[in-house]
Amino acid sequence: MPPKRHLTARRVRLGAELRKLREATGMTAREAAELLEADAVQVSQIESGTVGVSAKRVRRLADNYTCTDLALVDSLVAMATDRTRGWWEEYRGVLPPAFLDTAEAEYHATYLREVVIMHVPGLLQTADYARAVFSYMRPELPESEVAARVEHRMNRRVIIERDTPTPYETVIHEFALRVHVADRQVSRVQLHEILDAIERDQVTVRVIPVDCEGFAGAGASMVYLGGPVPQLDTGLRDSPTGAAFCDAEEQLENLRTLFRTVKSASLDPVASRGLIHRLAKEL
């Protein structure tokens, strides 16, 4: 197959998983290529995600690597053959690739867990709230790009609003709910939007109160995306250069532990709803 014009995080992840299977056998790329009746360059391109790979080749590679986990192999085949042209593709060349990769990862996730300390989670933001955040963080952006970012953020909500919503659990610090990113009216509408979201199936919101003792997780913001099989789970954290995906088991275990730790400091969903309701009445 010819090199992919757009190198997406999902395509890179597929290649990385195939490389993990090869390395687990101690096989070199050249040896794998010989079994595939290809050359080492092609195997390297597949593993880097720069070229696509057919279902037949995925299964043949998995067989050559003596992978007996059929659920994993089927999931890799599904990734390789997925031809979904998601709504996010409309923003290709308009917004940075990370925006598209995040939307695609969320769309395919089997569940999402999120911790947010400084802002309301993107999936729960209103358009006015999102506009205030984007305008403040990047004041040099032209109006057209701010509008595109806001529109993109609103479109991401499809995963919790579609007929079969993705299970979504988020832990929010009370600080994020109290900060007025715009005016009081925007904050009031935003809090009511969260209360409305809680009424949807599969959405769970927990709040860490400001008077919680022993909470030192100011840097705990993260997203954990469940894969079709546990080996394909993905983590997402902010970095100095933007959002960064991670998939190493040690990293994922650290994120799972972090989520459990932060969750233990939060109120239960009923008490959290009550707190959000009180904050809305104060405005």
N, C-alpha and C positions, 0 to 999 in steps of 0.2 A: 504494500500500500504506500502511496506517496506521503511525505511528511504532512502532518496536520498544520493547517494555517494558524489555528488558535490553540495554544497549549493551555489546557484547563487543568485546574487542580484535580478534578475527577480523573482525567486521563493520566496525569502524573501518578496518582495514587494506584491506578491499575498497574502501571509499569513497575512501580515500587513493590507491589505485592508479588508480581511475577519474579522480580529479582530476589525477594526474600525466599521464595520457594527454591529458586536455583541455588542460592548461597547455602541454604540449609542442607543441600546434598553435597556441598563441597565442589560442585561442578563449575568450570569456567564458562565464560560467555562463548568461547570458541567451541568447547565441547558441546554446549547446548545447541549451538548453531549446526553442528554436524548432525546431531540427532534430528534436527528440524529440517535438514537439507537446505540450509540457508547459510549465511555468512555471519561472522561475529558482529559486523557493523549493524546488520538488521536486528539482531538480538539486542544490541545496545540501544538502538533507536526505539524498539518496543519498550524496553525497560525505562527509558527516559520519557516516554510518552509522546515522542515527536512523530511517531507513525502509529496508525491504528493496527489492530490485530484481530483476526477473525475468530469466531467461536471455535472453529476446527483447530486453529493453532493454539488457542488457550488450553483446550482439552489435551492436545498433544503435548504441550509443554508440561502441563500438570502431570500427565502420565509419565513423561520422561523424568520428572522430578519425584516420582513415586508418591505424589500427594493423594492420600486416600480420603480426605475430607470432601465428600461430594457436595455438601452444602456450600462450602467455600468456593469450590470450583464452579458450581452453578452461579454463584453470585458474581464471580469474576467474568464469567461468560455474559451475564446480564449487563455488566458494566461495559464490556467490549462491544456489545451489539446494540446498546441503547442508542436510538436515533431521535430521542426527544429533542425537539427544538423549543426549549422553554421560553417563557415570556421574557426572561432576562436577556436573551439574545438580541432583543431590540435595543439594548443599551451598549452593545459591542461597539467600541470606538467612541462612545459618548462618555462612559464612566470608566474608571480604572478597573482592570481585570478582577481585583479582589472583590468588588461589589458583585460581579457576576458569579464568581466562584462561591461566595457565601450563599447567594440565593439558590444556586444549583445544589449545594451540599444540603441546605435546609430542605429543599424540595424532595430529595431522595432519602432523607433520614427517616428512620422508623420511630424515633422519639428524640426530643431535645430537652436538655437540662441546662439552665443558665443561671449565672450569678452576676448581678449588676450592683455596683456600689454608688457610682456617681450620677448615672442618668437612668431614666425609665428605659426598660428594654426596647430595642428597636421594633420588635414584633408587636408591641403594645402602644407604640407612640401614635399620637394624632399628627396630622399633617402640619399643624401650626407649631407643635412642639418640635417636630423634626426640623422644620425650617429654621427655628430659632437656634437649634444646636448646630446645624450645618453652617449657618451664617456667622455664628460666633467663632466656631473652630477654624473656619477658612474664610475670613472676611474679604479676601481678594478674589473669591470666586464670582464669576459673572452670574447674573440672575438666571440665565438659561441653564447653567450647570447646577445651581442650587435647586431649581425646579425639577431637574432630571433626578437628582439625588432624593428629593422628597417623594417624587412619584415612584421611584424604584423601591424606596422603603415601604410605601403603602402597598405596593404589589406583593411584597414579601409576606404580607399577612394572609395570603391565600392558604398557606399550610394550616392555619388554625381556623379558617373560615370555610374551607371546602366541605363537601358532603361527608368525606371520610377524613376528619382532621388528624393531624399528627399530634400525639400526646406531647404536651409542652408543660414543663414545670420550671418555674423561675423563682429565685430568691432575690428580693430587692431590699436594699437598705433604706430605712426611713428617711435618711438624708436625701436620697435621690427623689423621694416623693415630696419633700418640703422645699427643695430648691426651685425658685421661679426662673426658669430659663427664658421666659418672656414676661407677660404680665399675669395678674391674678386670674383673669378670665381664662387664659390658656391653661394655667395650672388646674383650675377647677374642672374644665372640660376634660383635661388629661386624666385626672383622678377618676372621674365618672366613666371614662373610656375603659380604664382598668377594671372597675367594678362590673361593667357590662361584659368584659372579656371573661371574667371569672364565671359568669353564668353559662358560658359555652362549654360544650362537652370537651373533655381532654385538656382543659387549661387549669393549671394549679398555680396560685400565687401565694408566696409566703413573704413576710416582711420581718426584717431584723430591726427591732426598736432601738432608738438612739440610746436608751438607758441600759441596753444589754451590757453586762459586765464580762470582761475577758474576751471581747471580740477584737482581734488585731488583724482582721482580713481586709484592710483597705485596698490591697492589691489583688483581691481574689476574683475579679471579674473574669468570666470564662464562659464558653459554650461547649457542651458535650453532645455530640451527634451520634445517635445509635445507628449502626449499620445493619444490613440484612443478616449478618452473622457477626458475633463479637469481634472477630479478627479485623473487621472492616469499620469498627468504631473510629471516630475522628474527634480530635479536640481542636478548639479554636480560641486563641488568646491574642490580645493586642500586643504589638511589638513596636519598637521605635520607628520601624519602616511601614507599619500597617498591620493588618490582621495576619496571623501566622497559623497555618494548619500544622497539626502534629499527629503522628500515628504510631510512634514507637510504644511498645507495651508499657515500658517504665513511665513514659510521659502520661499515657492514658490512665494508668493506675494512680499516679499523682493527682490527676484531675478528678478521678472518682473519689479519692480520699478527701480532696479539697471540698468537693460538693457536699459530701456527707458531713464534714466538719462545719461548714457554713450553715447548712440546713439545720443542724442541731442547735444553732444559736437563734433560729428564727421562730416566730409564732406559728401556730398551726393555721391552716387555711381559713377557718372560721374567725379566729381572733385577728388574723391579718386583714380579712375583709372588714371587720369592725374598725380597725385602726384606720384603714384607707377612708372609710365612710366618715369617721370623725375628722380627719384631715380635710376632707372636702367640705364639711360643714363649717370649718373654721375660716374658709376663704370667702 
